[in-house]
């Protein structure tokens, strides 16, 4: 077992004792071979164990468990009887959580073109499969999707867990065109579960006045056994008399109700291509919306909605703006215009303040393959620390340039935090998405931004006039930017970048434990043509 401790940064600088204490401490687990194609996820359990899951096309679902001393104590394969581990290309992961002390996996798989949701419960000590359940099934995906005014009827299943408890909910959306014999009231159903995986409520989602027949899913949140909140866009395939067009709905399921109650946000009339995230903290209930067509000069397209926790009624909505962040990028990143970032995740604090993580996106096409010709530039990072009214208290900005295969949607970091994943790329060399984007580690006095950067760019000290994008993991080196008292320092936690060696981390596999302030990720080290992997625990 290797222990790395870096207590010196930029040797000639005098660093205060407080700053030295804030240099992260890295612990590495035993060496293992670089993971093959598939998906990797770490989960830090409350008992001190760390579970490492690798979804492999060749070997199925592999589970390794490390104890609190970072020693490997379990290496096994999960053998499911219902979910087909050999058919990874028909699988998507809808969530991986610790529930009741155990790793719980929610997997969706196409079975004869019908999406089926499975729940796998593993033992947190041995990794053995304790229980496997089929939670639901949707009609065939072989239909012509309903798409109107940039709103797509959701035909999918979703899982969300309460961040403060082990209650969770599963939503089943049937979005196929409505047929004559269809029961419109039964096309969407939400199941609310206890930490013991008991179904405590099942609610239907529909409009009592039949004003909307189709719904596009935005997000869902759970508050213990009390509430399930959900955001959607309601719309119709054909305009009805008196129809004001698509609108965003904020809906609430209570334990004593068999159906959702709805709050229609009238100001959202005509909105399309809506993304969002719902956050619950103490008595705070917010839904952040991002409407890309609304992102124009002077408008961010980002709207913060505040609701009454007990009724789900809208209290206020505020169009957010970021003048301080724009000044930051103009002064430090040489922007000529304001910062126009896409929301990736929001952290809501109990006092109503929040931290909004953003990233600049741009899209392009390259190549002739229908599967891989769409790409997304993941650009500069913008982070805004907002007060209770949504105004900037402080901002952080970091230069970054990466290219991801496929179209990256807003709130990708929020989905990645719970391990949502689809095996989209059949060519292993193009499946680099797990290495890209970034992570943010907050604290009251010092904060950190983590990402993989282009090795050659780092070799020149970041002085290249024309910055080349990071496209391949082999070019990457993991960097940590520390923000303290208005200053930004760059740290290399595993070693300075060199031509013949480097260190890259799987951002998509990472898990952060806020209680212990420990960030766990999969590290790939390379020296010449040789590579090895380790689990890395970074203590902030």
C-alpha positions as CSV (number, residue, x, y, z in Angstrom):
1,X,0.0,0.0,0.0
2,X,1.4,3.4,-1.0
3,X,0.9,6.7,0.8
4,X,1.6,10.0,-0.9
5,X,1.7,13.2,1.0
6,X,2.5,16.5,-0.8
7,X,3.3,19.3,1.7
8,X,5.3,21.6,-0.6
9,X,3.9,23.6,-3.5
10,X,5.9,25.8,-5.8
11,X,9.0,25.4,-3.6
12,X,10.0,29.1,-3.5
13,X,6.7,30.3,-2.1
14,X,6.2,30.8,1.6
15,X,2.9,29.0,2.5
16,X,1.1,29.6,5.8
17,X,0.7,26.7,8.2
18,X,-3.1,26.8,7.5
19,X,-2.5,26.4,3.8
20,X,-0.1,23.5,4.3
21,X,-2.8,21.8,6.3
22,X,-5.1,22.2,3.4
23,X,-2.9,20.4,0.9
24,X,-4.8,17.1,0.2
25,X,-3.4,13.8,1.5
26,X,-3.5,10.9,-1.0
27,X,-3.7,7.2,-0.1
28,X,-3.4,4.5,-2.8
29,X,-4.7,1.0,-2.6
30,X,-3.0,-2.0,-4.1
31,X,-2.1,-2.1,-7.8
32,X,-4.4,-3.7,-10.3
33,X,-4.6,-3.9,-14.1
34,X,-6.1,-1.0,-16.0
35,X,-9.9,-1.7,-16.3
36,X,-11.2,-2.7,-19.7
37,X,-14.1,-1.3,-21.6
38,X,-17.3,-0.7,-19.6
39,X,-18.1,1.4,-16.6
40,X,-16.6,1.9,-13.1
41,X,-18.1,3.2,-9.9
42,X,-16.9,3.7,-6.3
43,X,-19.1,3.9,-3.3
44,X,-17.8,4.9,0.1
45,X,-20.0,3.2,2.7
46,X,-20.7,4.5,6.2
47,X,-19.0,1.5,7.7
48,X,-15.7,2.6,6.3
49,X,-15.6,0.1,3.4
50,X,-15.2,1.3,-0.2
51,X,-17.0,-0.7,-2.9
52,X,-15.5,-0.7,-6.4
53,X,-17.9,-1.9,-9.1
54,X,-16.7,-2.6,-12.7
55,X,-19.3,-3.4,-15.4
56,X,-17.5,-5.4,-18.0
57,X,-18.7,-6.6,-21.4
58,X,-16.4,-9.6,-21.0
59,X,-16.6,-10.5,-17.3
60,X,-20.0,-9.1,-16.1
61,X,-20.3,-7.2,-12.9
62,X,-17.1,-7.3,-10.8
63,X,-17.1,-6.1,-7.2
64,X,-14.1,-5.3,-5.0
65,X,-14.4,-4.2,-1.4
66,X,-11.6,-2.3,0.5
67,X,-11.7,-2.0,4.2
68,X,-11.1,1.2,6.2
69,X,-7.3,0.6,6.1
70,X,-7.6,0.6,2.3
71,X,-6.7,-3.0,2.0
72,X,-8.5,-5.2,-0.6
73,X,-10.7,-7.8,1.3
74,X,-13.2,-8.9,-1.4
75,X,-12.8,-9.6,-5.1
76,X,-15.9,-11.3,-6.6
77,X,-18.3,-11.4,-9.5
78,X,-22.1,-10.7,-9.1
79,X,-24.2,-13.4,-10.7
80,X,-27.7,-12.1,-11.3
81,X,-30.6,-14.3,-12.4
82,X,-32.9,-11.7,-14.0
83,X,-30.6,-8.9,-15.2
84,X,-28.4,-10.1,-18.0
85,X,-24.8,-9.0,-17.3
86,X,-23.6,-10.2,-20.6
87,X,-25.9,-7.8,-22.5
88,X,-24.2,-4.6,-21.3
89,X,-25.0,-2.7,-24.5
90,X,-28.8,-3.0,-23.7
91,X,-28.2,-1.8,-20.1
92,X,-28.3,1.6,-18.5
93,X,-27.5,2.4,-14.9
94,X,-30.2,4.6,-13.3
95,X,-28.5,4.9,-9.9
96,X,-26.1,3.4,-7.4
97,X,-26.6,4.3,-3.8
98,X,-25.9,3.2,-0.2
99,X,-29.3,2.3,1.3
100,X,-29.6,0.7,4.7
101,X,-25.8,0.1,4.8
102,X,-25.8,-1.8,1.5
103,X,-24.8,-1.0,-2.1
104,X,-28.0,-0.9,-4.1
105,X,-28.0,-0.8,-7.9
106,X,-30.9,0.2,-10.2
107,X,-30.3,-1.2,-13.7
108,X,-32.5,-0.8,-16.7
109,X,-32.3,-3.2,-19.6
110,X,-34.1,-3.7,-22.9
111,X,-35.8,-7.1,-23.0
112,X,-37.3,-7.7,-26.4
113,X,-37.3,-3.9,-26.8
114,X,-39.2,-3.4,-23.5
115,X,-37.3,-1.4,-20.8
116,X,-37.2,-3.4,-17.6
117,X,-36.0,-2.0,-14.2
118,X,-34.1,-4.3,-11.9
119,X,-32.9,-3.6,-8.3
120,X,-29.8,-5.4,-7.1
121,X,-29.0,-5.3,-3.3
122,X,-25.4,-6.3,-2.4
123,X,-23.9,-7.1,1.0
124,X,-21.7,-4.2,2.2
125,X,-19.1,-6.6,3.7
126,X,-18.9,-9.5,1.3
127,X,-20.2,-8.1,-2.0
128,X,-22.6,-11.0,-2.4
129,X,-26.0,-10.5,-4.1
130,X,-28.6,-10.5,-1.4
131,X,-31.7,-9.7,-3.4
132,X,-32.7,-9.1,-7.0
133,X,-36.1,-7.6,-7.9
134,X,-37.9,-6.5,-11.0
135,X,-39.4,-3.1,-10.2
136,X,-41.2,-2.3,-13.4
137,X,-41.5,-2.5,-17.1
138,X,-42.5,-0.1,-19.9
139,X,-44.1,-0.7,-23.3
140,X,-41.8,-1.3,-26.3
141,X,-39.4,1.5,-27.4
142,X,-40.3,0.7,-31.0
143,X,-42.6,3.7,-31.5
144,X,-42.4,7.1,-33.0
145,X,-41.6,9.5,-30.2
146,X,-43.8,12.5,-29.5
147,X,-41.7,15.6,-30.0
148,X,-43.3,19.0,-30.0
149,X,-41.7,22.5,-29.6
150,X,-38.4,21.0,-28.3
151,X,-40.2,18.9,-25.8
152,X,-39.9,15.1,-25.9
153,X,-42.4,12.8,-24.2
154,X,-40.3,10.8,-21.7
155,X,-40.4,7.0,-22.2
156,X,-38.0,6.0,-19.5
157,X,-37.5,5.1,-15.8
158,X,-35.8,7.3,-13.1
159,X,-34.6,6.8,-9.6
160,X,-33.9,9.4,-6.9
161,X,-32.8,8.9,-3.3
162,X,-33.2,11.4,-0.4
163,X,-29.7,12.8,0.4
164,X,-30.6,12.9,4.1
165,X,-32.2,9.5,4.5
166,X,-32.5,6.2,2.8
167,X,-36.0,6.7,1.4
168,X,-36.1,6.7,-2.4
169,X,-38.5,6.8,-5.4
170,X,-38.8,5.1,-8.8
171,X,-40.7,6.8,-11.6
172,X,-42.0,5.0,-14.7
173,X,-42.9,7.2,-17.7
174,X,-44.7,5.8,-20.7
175,X,-44.3,8.3,-23.5
176,X,-45.5,6.4,-26.5
177,X,-48.3,8.1,-28.5
178,X,-51.7,7.8,-26.7
179,X,-54.0,5.2,-28.3
180,X,-57.8,5.0,-28.1
181,X,-57.8,2.3,-25.4
182,X,-55.0,3.8,-23.3
183,X,-55.8,5.0,-19.8
184,X,-54.1,8.4,-19.7
185,X,-54.2,8.4,-15.9
186,X,-52.0,5.3,-15.7
187,X,-49.2,6.1,-18.1
188,X,-46.9,7.6,-15.4
189,X,-46.5,6.0,-12.0
190,X,-44.2,6.7,-9.1
191,X,-43.3,4.2,-6.3
192,X,-42.0,5.5,-3.0
193,X,-39.8,3.1,-1.0
194,X,-38.6,2.9,2.6
195,X,-34.9,2.2,3.6
196,X,-36.0,-1.5,4.0
197,X,-37.2,-1.5,0.3
198,X,-40.8,-1.7,1.3
199,X,-43.3,0.1,-1.0
200,X,-44.9,2.7,1.2
201,X,-46.9,4.5,-1.5
202,X,-47.6,4.4,-5.2
203,X,-48.9,7.5,-6.9
204,X,-50.2,8.2,-10.4
205,X,-49.2,11.3,-12.3
206,X,-51.8,13.0,-14.6
207,X,-53.7,16.2,-15.0
208,X,-57.2,16.0,-13.6
209,X,-58.5,18.5,-16.2
210,X,-56.7,16.6,-19.0
211,X,-55.0,19.8,-20.1
212,X,-51.8,17.9,-21.0
213,X,-51.4,14.4,-22.4
214,X,-47.6,14.2,-22.6
215,X,-44.9,15.0,-20.1
216,X,-41.1,15.5,-20.4
217,X,-39.3,14.5,-17.2
218,X,-37.0,17.2,-15.6
219,X,-36.1,15.9,-12.1
220,X,-37.4,14.3,-8.9
221,X,-36.5,14.6,-5.2
222,X,-37.5,12.7,-2.1
223,X,-37.9,14.0,1.4
224,X,-37.9,11.1,3.8
225,X,-41.3,9.3,4.0
226,X,-43.1,12.6,3.7
227,X,-42.9,13.8,0.1
228,X,-41.9,13.0,-3.5
229,X,-41.4,16.1,-5.6
230,X,-41.2,16.1,-9.4
231,X,-40.6,18.6,-12.2
232,X,-41.9,18.0,-15.7
233,X,-43.0,19.9,-18.9
234,X,-46.6,19.2,-19.9
235,X,-47.5,19.5,-23.5
236,X,-49.8,18.2,-26.2
237,X,-49.2,16.7,-29.6
238,X,-51.9,18.9,-31.1
239,X,-53.0,22.4,-30.0
240,X,-56.2,22.3,-28.1
241,X,-58.7,25.1,-27.6
242,X,-57.4,27.5,-25.0
243,X,-54.1,25.7,-24.8
244,X,-51.3,28.1,-23.9
245,X,-48.7,25.7,-25.1
246,X,-46.1,23.8,-23.0
247,X,-45.6,24.7,-19.4
248,X,-43.4,23.5,-16.6
249,X,-45.2,21.7,-13.7
250,X,-44.0,21.2,-10.1
251,X,-45.8,18.3,-8.6
252,X,-46.0,16.7,-5.2
253,X,-46.9,13.2,-3.9
254,X,-48.0,13.0,-0.2
255,X,-48.3,9.7,1.8
256,X,-52.0,10.0,2.1
257,X,-52.6,10.6,-1.7
258,X,-52.8,8.2,-4.6
259,X,-52.1,10.9,-7.2
260,X,-49.8,13.9,-7.5
261,X,-50.9,17.5,-6.8
262,X,-49.6,20.0,-9.4
263,X,-48.5,23.6,-9.5
264,X,-48.4,24.9,-13.1
265,X,-45.8,27.6,-13.6
266,X,-47.6,30.0,-15.9
267,X,-44.5,32.1,-16.6
268,X,-43.0,29.1,-18.4
269,X,-45.6,29.1,-21.2
270,X,-44.0,28.0,-24.5
271,X,-40.7,26.8,-22.9
272,X,-38.9,24.0,-24.7
273,X,-35.8,22.0,-24.2
274,X,-35.9,22.4,-20.4
275,X,-33.4,20.9,-18.0
276,X,-33.4,21.2,-14.2
277,X,-32.6,20.0,-10.8
278,X,-34.7,19.8,-7.6
279,X,-33.0,20.3,-4.2
280,X,-34.4,19.9,-0.7
281,X,-32.4,21.1,2.3
282,X,-34.0,21.5,5.8
283,X,-37.1,23.7,5.1
284,X,-35.7,24.8,1.7
285,X,-37.3,23.5,-1.5
286,X,-35.9,24.8,-4.8
287,X,-36.1,23.8,-8.5
288,X,-33.4,25.3,-10.8
289,X,-34.4,25.4,-14.4
290,X,-32.2,25.9,-17.5
291,X,-33.9,26.8,-20.7
292,X,-31.2,27.1,-23.4
293,X,-33.3,29.1,-25.9
294,X,-33.7,31.8,-23.2
295,X,-30.0,32.2,-22.9
296,X,-29.6,35.5,-24.7
297,X,-27.7,38.7,-24.2
298,X,-28.4,39.8,-20.6
299,X,-30.2,36.6,-19.8
300,X,-28.6,33.4,-18.5
301,X,-31.6,31.1,-19.2
302,X,-31.2,29.9,-15.5
303,X,-34.2,30.4,-13.2
304,X,-34.4,29.6,-9.5
305,X,-37.8,28.6,-8.3
306,X,-38.6,28.5,-4.6
307,X,-41.6,26.5,-3.3
308,X,-43.5,26.0,-0.1
309,X,-42.3,22.7,1.3
310,X,-45.7,21.6,2.7
311,X,-47.9,22.5,-0.3
312,X,-45.5,22.6,-3.3
313,X,-46.9,26.0,-4.2
314,X,-44.5,28.5,-5.9
315,X,-43.3,31.3,-3.6
316,X,-41.1,33.1,-6.1
317,X,-38.9,32.7,-9.2
318,X,-35.8,34.6,-10.1
319,X,-33.8,34.8,-13.3
320,X,-30.2,34.4,-12.2
321,X,-27.5,36.6,-13.6
322,X,-23.7,36.4,-13.1
323,X,-22.0,39.9,-13.4
324,X,-19.3,39.0,-10.9
325,X,-18.5,35.7,-12.7
326,X,-18.4,37.6,-16.0
327,X,-15.9,40.1,-14.6
328,X,-13.9,37.2,-13.2
329,X,-13.5,35.5,-16.6
330,X,-12.8,38.8,-18.3
331,X,-10.0,39.6,-15.9
332,X,-8.5,36.2,-15.5
333,X,-9.4,34.2,-18.6
334,X,-9.3,37.0,-21.2
335,X,-13.0,36.9,-22.1
336,X,-14.3,39.7,-24.2
337,X,-18.0,38.9,-23.4
338,X,-20.0,37.7,-20.4
339,X,-19.7,34.1,-19.2
340,X,-22.5,31.9,-20.7
341,X,-22.2,28.6,-18.9
342,X,-24.5,25.6,-18.8
343,X,-25.6,24.4,-15.3
344,X,-24.1,21.1,-14.3
345,X,-25.2,20.8,-10.6
346,X,-26.4,22.9,-7.7
347,X,-25.6,22.4,-4.0
348,X,-28.4,23.8,-1.7
349,X,-27.4,24.7,1.8
350,X,-29.7,24.6,4.8
351,X,-29.8,28.4,5.1
352,X,-31.0,28.8,1.5
353,X,-27.6,29.8,0.0
354,X,-26.3,27.6,-2.8
355,X,-23.4,26.8,-5.0
356,X,-24.0,26.6,-8.8
357,X,-21.5,24.6,-10.9
358,X,-21.4,25.6,-14.6
359,X,-19.4,24.6,-17.6
360,X,-19.3,26.2,-21.1
361,X,-20.6,24.0,-23.9
362,X,-20.4,24.1,-27.6
363,X,-21.3,21.4,-30.1
364,X,-19.9,20.2,-33.5
365,X,-20.1,17.4,-36.0
366,X,-17.1,15.4,-37.2
367,X,-16.9,12.2,-39.2
368,X,-19.5,10.2,-41.1
369,X,-20.6,7.7,-38.5
370,X,-24.1,8.3,-37.2
371,X,-23.1,6.9,-33.9
372,X,-20.0,9.0,-33.2
373,X,-20.2,12.1,-35.3
374,X,-21.7,14.4,-32.7
375,X,-19.3,15.9,-30.2
376,X,-19.4,18.4,-27.3
377,X,-16.7,20.9,-26.3
378,X,-16.5,21.0,-22.5
379,X,-15.0,24.4,-21.9
380,X,-14.2,26.7,-19.0
381,X,-15.5,26.2,-15.5
382,X,-17.6,28.8,-13.8
383,X,-18.7,28.4,-10.1
384,X,-21.0,30.9,-8.4
385,X,-21.6,30.9,-4.6
386,X,-25.1,32.4,-4.3
387,X,-26.8,34.0,-1.3
388,X,-30.4,33.2,-0.3
389,X,-31.7,35.6,-2.9
390,X,-29.6,34.0,-5.7
391,X,-27.1,36.8,-5.9
392,X,-23.3,36.2,-6.2
393,X,-21.3,36.2,-3.0
394,X,-18.2,35.0,-4.7
395,X,-17.1,33.2,-8.0
396,X,-14.5,30.9,-9.2
397,X,-13.3,30.5,-12.8
398,X,-10.9,27.9,-14.3
399,X,-9.7,27.5,-17.9
400,X,-10.4,24.0,-19.4
401,X,-10.8,22.5,-22.8
402,X,-12.1,19.0,-23.4
403,X,-14.0,17.1,-26.1
404,X,-16.6,14.5,-25.3
405,X,-18.1,12.0,-27.8
406,X,-21.8,12.7,-28.1
407,X,-24.1,15.5,-27.0
408,X,-23.6,16.5,-23.3
409,X,-26.9,17.6,-21.7
410,X,-27.2,20.1,-18.9
411,X,-26.9,18.8,-15.3
412,X,-24.6,16.0,-16.4
413,X,-22.6,16.3,-13.2
414,X,-25.8,15.8,-11.1
415,X,-26.7,12.7,-13.0
416,X,-23.1,11.4,-12.8
417,X,-23.0,11.8,-9.1
418,X,-25.5,9.0,-8.7
419,X,-23.9,7.0,-11.5
420,X,-26.4,7.4,-14.3
421,X,-24.8,5.8,-17.4
422,X,-25.6,4.3,-20.7
423,X,-23.2,2.2,-22.8
424,X,-23.4,4.4,-25.9
425,X,-20.0,3.9,-27.6
426,X,-19.3,0.5,-29.1
427,X,-15.7,1.6,-29.9
428,X,-13.7,1.5,-26.7
429,X,-11.2,4.2,-27.8
430,X,-14.1,6.7,-28.1
431,X,-15.6,5.9,-24.7
432,X,-13.6,8.6,-22.9
433,X,-16.5,10.4,-21.3
434,X,-15.7,9.1,-17.8
435,X,-12.4,11.1,-17.9
436,X,-13.9,14.4,-18.7
437,X,-15.7,17.4,-17.1
438,X,-14.7,18.2,-13.4
439,X,-15.5,18.0,-9.7
440,X,-15.8,20.6,-7.0
441,X,-14.9,20.1,-3.3
442,X,-16.2,22.9,-1.1
443,X,-15.4,24.0,2.4
444,X,-15.8,27.2,4.5
445,X,-12.3,28.4,4.1
446,X,-10.7,26.7,1.1
447,X,-12.2,24.9,-2.0
448,X,-10.8,22.7,-4.8
449,X,-11.6,22.1,-8.5
450,X,-10.4,18.8,-9.9
451,X,-10.2,17.6,-13.6
452,X,-8.0,15.9,-16.1
453,X,-6.0,18.3,-18.4
454,X,-4.1,18.0,-21.6
455,X,-0.6,16.8,-20.8
456,X,1.2,18.8,-23.4
457,X,-0.6,22.0,-22.3
458,X,0.6,21.4,-18.7
459,X,4.2,20.7,-19.9
460,X,4.4,24.2,-21.3
461,X,3.1,25.7,-18.0
462,X,-0.2,26.6,-19.7
463,X,1.4,29.1,-22.0
464,X,0.3,27.7,-25.4
465,X,-1.3,30.4,-27.5
466,X,-3.6,27.9,-29.1
467,X,-4.9,25.5,-26.6
468,X,-5.6,22.0,-27.8
469,X,-8.5,20.0,-26.4
470,X,-8.2,16.9,-24.2
471,X,-9.6,14.1,-26.3
472,X,-7.8,11.0,-25.1
473,X,-7.1,9.6,-21.6
474,X,-3.5,8.9,-22.6
475,X,-2.9,12.7,-22.9
476,X,-4.4,13.5,-19.5
477,X,-2.9,14.4,-16.2
478,X,-5.0,15.0,-13.1
479,X,-4.8,18.5,-11.6
480,X,-6.2,20.1,-8.5
481,X,-6.8,23.8,-8.2
482,X,-6.9,25.2,-4.7
483,X,-8.8,28.5,-4.0
484,X,-7.7,30.2,-0.7
485,X,-8.1,33.9,0.3
486,X,-8.7,35.0,-3.3
487,X,-5.7,33.1,-4.7
488,X,-5.6,30.0,-6.9
489,X,-2.8,27.4,-6.7
490,X,-2.3,24.4,-9.0
491,X,-1.3,21.1,-7.3
492,X,-0.3,17.8,-8.9
493,X,-1.4,15.3,-6.3
494,X,0.3,12.3,-7.9
495,X,3.3,13.9,-9.6
496,X,4.2,16.6,-12.1
497,X,3.4,15.9,-15.7
498,X,6.2,14.6,-17.9
499,X,6.3,13.3,-21.5
500,X,7.0,9.7,-20.4
501,X,4.7,9.5,-17.5
502,X,1.4,10.8,-16.3
503,X,-1.6,10.3,-14.0
504,X,-5.3,10.4,-15.0
505,X,-8.4,9.8,-12.9
506,X,-11.8,8.4,-13.8
507,X,-14.0,11.3,-12.9
508,X,-17.1,9.3,-13.6
509,X,-16.1,6.6,-11.1
510,X,-15.5,9.0,-8.3
511,X,-17.4,9.3,-5.0
512,X,-17.1,12.1,-2.4
513,X,-17.9,11.6,1.3
514,X,-18.6,15.0,2.7
515,X,-18.6,13.8,6.3
516,X,-15.0,12.5,6.1
517,X,-14.0,15.0,3.3
518,X,-12.6,12.1,1.3
519,X,-12.7,11.9,-2.5
520,X,-12.3,8.3,-3.9
521,X,-11.5,7.8,-7.6
522,X,-9.8,5.3,-9.9
523,X,-6.2,6.4,-10.8
524,X,-4.4,5.2,-14.0
525,X,-0.7,5.7,-13.8
526,X,1.5,5.4,-16.9
527,X,5.3,5.2,-17.3
528,X,6.3,4.7,-20.8
529,X,4.1,2.0,-22.3
530,X,3.3,0.5,-18.9
531,X,0.1,1.3,-17.1
532,X,-1.4,0.3,-13.7
533,X,-4.5,1.2,-11.8
534,X,-5.1,2.0,-8.1
535,X,-8.0,3.2,-6.0
536,X,-7.0,6.7,-4.8
537,X,-8.5,8.2,-1.6
538,X,-7.9,12.0,-1.5
539,X,-8.4,13.5,2.0
540,X,-9.2,17.2,1.8
